[in-house]
Amino acid sequence: MASPMSAGGFLSGLRAEGLTVVEVGNWRHHNRNHKGPWGPVHGVMIHHTVTSGSEDTVELCRDGYAELPGPLCHGVITKDGRVHLVGYGRANHAGLGDDDVLRAVIAEKTLPPDNEANTDGNRHFYGFECENLGDGKDPWPAAQLDAIEKAAAAVCRHHGWTERSVIGHLEWQPGKVDPRGFTMAWLRERIRERLK
């Protein structure tokens, strides 16, 4: 059981990990908390955006759209490796997912297949949207992959979590494919090395 870190602690933790952080508007108070609680938090979820163009991507993730109001994550990691903070609190990023997966994340054990969508993930996960078309062809620049690793590690470091607390959207919700272009096992290994 972990309470979400403060917005200031989140910002400080990301910067301490060596990230370039861009604060977007009133990100500290931009959230969906009126729709339900945020916390206890148990992990970090990684997504791809299916967008191109950093400015438009950040704007979309901050504001959302008619069917899914923003924020759509806590941080947007653009191709240049910067982390744009667009919201803090409950965010529309995880949706409903598998309670067995959540239990495995909490226990930091191997993830089971995600075959149900019965648990509110927006309550329990920090979310990072990563600028990429998600077609398996759009490249992931080294600066962006480094930033994804560092951002996830920063949150894990604060909470005392291992790399097993970092999952992809595709491991949480049946039918999701993100992030596409690298494997979560590969990313978790990088995070594990960073947390040593």
C-alpha positions in Angstrom: 0.0 0.0 0.0 1.6 3.2 -1.1 0.2 6.7 -1.1 1.0 8.7 -4.2 4.0 11.0 -3.8 3.3 14.7 -3.7 3.4 16.6 -7.0 6.6 18.3 -5.8 8.2 15.0 -4.9 7.3 13.6 -8.3 8.9 16.6 -10.0 12.0 16.4 -7.8 12.3 12.6 -8.3 12.3 12.9 -12.0 14.9 15.6 -12.1 17.1 13.7 -9.6 17.1 10.8 -12.1 18.6 13.1 -14.6 15.6 14.0 -16.7 14.7 17.2 -18.4 11.2 18.0 -17.2 8.8 20.5 -18.7 5.9 21.7 -16.5 2.8 22.2 -18.6 0.3 24.8 -17.2 -1.4 23.9 -13.9 -0.3 20.2 -14.1 -0.2 19.8 -10.3 -3.9 20.4 -10.0 -5.1 19.0 -13.4 -6.7 15.6 -12.7 -9.8 13.4 -12.7 -10.0 13.1 -8.9 -13.7 14.0 -9.0 -14.3 10.7 -10.8 -12.8 8.6 -8.1 -9.8 8.1 -5.8 -6.2 8.1 -6.8 -4.3 5.6 -4.7 -3.1 3.5 -3.2 -0.6 3.4 -6.0 1.1 0.1 -7.0 3.1 0.7 -10.2 4.0 2.5 -13.3 2.3 2.0 -16.7 3.9 2.7 -20.0 1.9 3.6 -23.2 2.5 4.8 -26.7 0.4 7.7 -28.0 -0.3 6.8 -31.7 0.5 10.4 -32.5 3.4 12.3 -34.1 4.6 15.8 -33.4 5.6 16.6 -29.8 3.5 19.8 -29.4 0.3 18.2 -30.6 1.0 15.0 -28.6 1.5 17.0 -25.3 -1.6 19.0 -26.0 -3.7 15.9 -26.6 -2.4 14.1 -23.5 -3.2 17.2 -21.4 -6.6 18.0 -22.8 -7.9 14.6 -24.0 -10.8 14.6 -26.3 -14.6 14.4 -26.2 -14.9 10.7 -25.4 -11.9 10.7 -23.0 -11.2 13.9 -21.1 -7.6 14.7 -20.0 -5.2 14.3 -18.5 -4.5 11.1 -20.3 -1.3 10.5 -18.2 1.0 12.2 -15.7 3.9 12.6 -18.0 4.4 12.7 -21.8 7.8 11.5 -22.9 8.6 13.0 -26.3 11.1 11.7 -28.9 13.7 14.2 -27.7 13.7 12.6 -24.2 11.9 15.4 -22.4 9.2 14.6 -19.9 6.2 17.0 -20.1 4.1 16.9 -16.9 0.5 17.4 -17.9 -1.5 16.2 -14.9 -1.2 14.9 -11.4 -3.7 12.7 -9.6 -6.2 10.4 -11.2 -5.6 10.4 -15.0 -7.4 8.6 -17.9 -4.6 6.3 -19.0 -5.0 2.7 -17.7 -8.8 2.1 -17.8 -10.1 -1.3 -16.6 -7.7 -4.1 -16.4 -7.0 -7.5 -14.8 -7.1 -7.9 -11.1 -4.8 -10.8 -11.3 -2.2 -8.6 -13.0 -2.6 -6.0 -10.2 -2.0 -8.6 -7.5 1.1 -9.7 -9.3 2.4 -6.1 -9.6 1.7 -5.6 -5.9 3.6 -8.9 -5.1 6.3 -8.0 -7.7 5.9 -11.4 -9.3 5.7 -12.6 -12.9 2.6 -11.3 -14.6 -0.2 -13.6 -15.6 -2.0 -13.2 -18.9 -4.4 -10.2 -18.9 -7.7 -11.8 -19.6 -10.2 -9.7 -17.7 -11.1 -6.0 -17.5 -12.6 -5.8 -14.0 -10.3 -3.4 -12.0 -9.8 0.4 -12.1 -6.2 1.0 -13.2 -6.5 4.8 -13.2 -6.6 4.6 -9.4 -3.5 2.5 -9.0 -0.9 3.4 -11.6 1.3 6.3 -12.5 1.1 6.7 -16.3 3.6 7.8 -18.9 2.5 8.3 -22.5 5.4 8.0 -25.0 5.3 9.8 -28.4 5.2 7.1 -31.0 2.9 6.0 -33.8 2.7 2.5 -32.4 2.9 0.8 -35.8 6.1 -1.1 -35.0 8.0 1.0 -37.6 8.2 4.4 -36.0 11.6 4.6 -34.3 12.3 4.9 -30.6 15.2 7.3 -30.3 17.8 6.4 -27.7 17.1 9.7 -25.8 13.4 8.7 -25.5 14.1 5.2 -24.4 16.6 6.5 -21.8 13.9 8.9 -20.5 11.3 6.1 -20.3 13.8 4.0 -18.2 14.7 7.0 -16.0 11.1 8.1 -15.4 9.9 4.6 -14.4 13.0 4.2 -12.2 12.4 7.5 -10.5 9.0 6.4 -9.3 10.2 3.0 -8.3 13.1 4.5 -6.4 10.8 6.7 -4.4 8.4 3.9 -3.4 11.1 1.2 -3.0 9.7 -0.9 -5.8 11.6 -3.1 -8.2 11.4 -3.2 -12.0 8.5 -5.6 -11.6 6.2 -2.7 -10.7 6.6 -1.3 -14.2 4.1 -2.7 -16.8 2.9 -1.9 -20.3 -0.7 -1.2 -21.1 -0.7 -4.4 -23.2 0.0 -6.4 -20.0 -2.9 -4.8 -18.1 -5.9 -4.6 -20.5 -6.9 -7.3 -23.0 -6.7 -6.0 -26.6 -4.1 -3.3 -26.0 -0.8 -3.4 -27.8 1.1 -0.6 -26.3 3.9 0.1 -26.1 4.9 -1.5 -29.5 8.5 -1.3 -30.7 10.3 -2.7 -27.7 9.5 -5.4 -25.1 8.6 -4.7 -21.5 11.0 -7.5 -20.4 13.8 -5.5 -22.1 12.7 -2.2 -20.4 12.4 -3.9 -17.0 15.9 -5.2 -17.3 17.2 -1.7 -18.0 15.2 -0.4 -15.0 16.6 -3.2 -12.8 20.2 -2.2 -13.8 19.5 1.4 -13.1 18.0 0.7 -9.6 21.1 -1.3 -8.5 
